[in-house]
Amino acid sequence: MLKLLKNLTVYLKLILSNQNMIKINILLLLFVFSINLFLQSCKTKTTMSNVHSFAIRLLPGQDLNERIQEFVVQKNIKAGWISTCVGSLTQYNIRFANQPEGSSDIGHYEIVSLTGTISVNGSHLHISVSDSTGKTIGGHLLKGCKIYTTAEIVILSSYNFQFNREKDGTTPWDELQITEN
């Protein structure tokens, strides 16, 4: 690229006066600077070396909430999150928004979403499930969600943080407290 720019400069010197050469050199420098900025912005400098991944598959009859928390304790995950989950349930137990108690039902439900933060110090998970007509409901995941065929879950975690749950005065509930390691 530098050779091309040198040749272009020599050619322009031959056909243009000295007065215009200053303008052309400035434009060429701006062009080279712009190309350099573009190429630098294309380089990926993000690292995922501090993010660890886990994959688990739950079996028929297992409790989704209990099994996830058992796995979190077994792997000593202090700051994690659900990356993805698909599967099915024969029973759900979900606390809907602004309700004091959970709601449950028996049938066949697809897990269409599971998300939240997980930690040995407490987890907070939300789930969405759909029935055979596609009607979808969601809310806070409680114990009592029983696996029908499978639950395929990918969990990510970071050693850069520690998640804790405690009352902080902003709500009546134990809320996420994040500590950087």
C-alpha positions as CSV (number, residue, x, y, z in Angstrom):
1,M,0.0,0.0,0.0
2,L,2.9,2.4,0.8
3,K,4.5,1.7,-2.6
4,L,1.2,2.5,-4.3
5,L,1.0,5.8,-2.4
6,K,4.6,6.7,-3.3
7,N,3.9,6.0,-7.0
8,L,0.8,8.1,-6.8
9,T,2.7,11.0,-5.2
10,V,5.4,10.9,-7.8
11,Y,2.8,10.9,-10.6
12,L,0.9,13.8,-9.0
13,K,4.2,15.8,-8.6
14,L,4.8,15.5,-12.3
15,I,1.5,16.9,-13.3
16,L,0.7,19.4,-10.6
17,S,2.4,22.6,-9.4
18,N,4.1,22.9,-6.1
19,Q,1.2,24.9,-4.7
20,N,-1.2,22.1,-5.2
21,M,1.3,19.5,-3.9
22,I,0.9,20.7,-0.4
23,K,-2.8,20.2,-0.6
24,I,-2.4,16.8,-2.2
25,N,0.1,15.6,0.5
26,I,-2.3,16.7,3.2
27,L,-5.2,14.8,1.5
28,L,-3.0,11.7,1.1
29,L,-2.0,11.8,4.8
30,L,-5.6,12.2,5.8
31,F,-6.5,9.3,3.5
32,V,-3.7,7.0,4.9
33,F,-4.7,8.0,8.4
34,S,-8.4,7.2,7.7
35,I,-7.5,3.8,6.2
36,N,-5.3,3.0,9.2
37,L,-8.1,3.9,11.6
38,F,-10.5,1.7,9.7
39,L,-8.1,-1.2,9.7
40,Q,-7.4,-0.8,13.5
41,S,-11.2,-0.8,14.2
42,C,-11.5,-4.1,12.4
43,K,-9.1,-5.8,14.8
44,T,-10.8,-7.7,17.6
45,K,-9.3,-6.9,21.0
46,T,-12.0,-8.5,23.1
47,T,-11.0,-11.4,25.2
48,M,-13.2,-14.1,26.7
49,S,-10.4,-15.7,28.6
50,N,-12.2,-14.9,31.9
51,V,-15.5,-16.4,30.8
52,H,-16.0,-20.1,31.3
53,S,-18.7,-22.2,29.8
54,F,-20.6,-25.2,31.0
55,A,-23.2,-27.4,29.2
56,I,-25.6,-29.7,31.0
57,R,-28.6,-31.8,30.0
58,L,-31.3,-32.5,32.5
59,L,-33.3,-35.7,32.3
60,P,-37.0,-36.6,32.5
61,G,-38.5,-36.0,36.0
62,Q,-35.7,-33.8,37.3
63,D,-36.6,-30.4,38.8
64,L,-35.3,-27.6,36.6
65,N,-34.6,-25.1,39.4
66,E,-33.2,-27.6,41.9
67,R,-30.9,-29.2,39.4
68,I,-29.5,-25.9,38.1
69,Q,-28.7,-24.8,41.7
70,E,-27.1,-28.2,42.5
71,F,-24.9,-27.7,39.4
72,V,-24.0,-24.2,40.4
73,V,-22.9,-25.5,43.9
74,Q,-21.1,-28.4,42.4
75,K,-19.0,-26.2,40.0
76,N,-18.7,-23.4,42.7
77,I,-20.0,-20.7,40.3
78,K,-19.9,-17.4,42.0
79,A,-21.0,-15.2,39.1
80,G,-22.8,-16.9,36.3
81,W,-25.7,-16.5,33.9
82,I,-27.9,-18.7,31.7
83,S,-26.7,-18.4,28.1
84,T,-29.4,-20.6,26.6
85,C,-31.9,-23.3,27.5
86,V,-34.3,-25.4,25.4
87,G,-36.4,-28.3,26.5
88,S,-39.8,-29.3,27.8
89,L,-41.8,-29.7,31.0
90,T,-44.6,-31.8,32.3
91,Q,-45.3,-29.3,35.1
92,Y,-44.5,-25.7,35.6
93,N,-44.4,-23.6,38.8
94,I,-43.9,-19.9,38.0
95,R,-44.5,-16.8,40.1
96,F,-46.1,-14.3,37.8
97,A,-45.3,-10.5,38.0
98,N,-46.4,-8.9,41.2
99,Q,-48.0,-12.0,42.7
100,P,-47.2,-13.3,46.2
101,E,-47.5,-17.0,45.3
102,G,-46.5,-19.2,42.4
103,S,-48.9,-20.7,39.8
104,S,-48.5,-24.2,38.6
105,D,-50.1,-26.5,36.0
106,I,-49.6,-30.0,34.6
107,G,-49.4,-30.7,30.9
108,H,-46.8,-30.6,28.1
109,Y,-44.9,-27.3,27.8
110,E,-41.9,-26.2,25.7
111,I,-39.3,-24.1,27.4
112,V,-38.9,-21.2,25.1
113,S,-36.7,-19.1,27.3
114,L,-34.7,-19.3,30.5
115,T,-32.6,-16.4,31.7
116,G,-31.1,-15.0,34.8
117,T,-28.1,-14.7,37.1
118,I,-26.8,-17.7,39.1
119,S,-24.4,-18.0,42.0
120,V,-23.7,-20.2,45.0
121,N,-24.8,-17.2,46.9
122,G,-28.3,-17.2,45.3
123,S,-29.8,-17.2,41.9
124,H,-32.6,-15.3,40.1
125,L,-34.1,-17.0,37.1
126,H,-37.0,-16.3,34.8
127,I,-38.7,-18.8,32.5
128,S,-41.1,-18.7,29.6
129,V,-43.0,-21.8,28.5
130,S,-45.6,-22.4,25.8
131,D,-48.4,-24.9,25.6
132,S,-49.5,-27.0,22.6
133,T,-51.4,-24.0,21.1
134,G,-48.4,-21.7,21.4
135,K,-49.8,-19.7,24.3
136,T,-46.8,-18.5,26.2
137,I,-46.5,-17.5,29.8
138,G,-43.5,-16.5,31.9
139,G,-42.3,-15.4,35.2
140,H,-40.0,-16.2,38.1
141,L,-38.8,-19.8,38.1
142,L,-39.7,-21.8,41.2
143,K,-39.1,-25.3,42.4
144,G,-41.6,-27.7,40.8
145,C,-40.8,-27.4,37.1
146,K,-40.4,-31.0,36.1
147,I,-38.5,-32.0,32.9
148,Y,-40.6,-33.9,30.3
149,T,-38.0,-35.0,27.7
150,T,-34.9,-32.8,28.2
151,A,-33.5,-29.5,29.2
152,E,-30.3,-28.5,27.4
153,I,-28.6,-25.6,29.2
154,V,-25.5,-23.6,28.5
155,I,-24.2,-21.6,31.5
156,L,-21.4,-19.0,31.3
157,S,-19.5,-17.6,34.3
158,S,-16.8,-15.1,35.1
159,Y,-14.1,-15.1,37.8
160,N,-14.1,-11.3,37.5
161,F,-17.2,-10.9,39.7
162,Q,-19.0,-12.4,42.6
163,F,-22.8,-12.2,42.8
164,N,-24.6,-12.0,46.2
165,R,-28.2,-11.5,47.1
166,E,-29.2,-9.3,50.0
167,K,-31.6,-6.7,51.0
168,D,-30.3,-3.2,50.1
169,G,-33.3,-1.1,51.0
170,T,-34.4,-0.4,47.5
171,T,-37.0,-3.2,47.5
172,P,-38.3,-5.7,50.1
173,W,-36.4,-8.5,48.3
174,D,-32.9,-9.8,48.3
175,E,-31.4,-8.1,45.3
176,L,-28.2,-8.7,43.2
177,Q,-25.1,-7.2,44.7
178,I,-22.0,-7.4,42.4
179,T,-18.5,-7.4,43.7
180,E,-15.5,-7.1,41.3
181,N,-12.7,-9.4,42.1
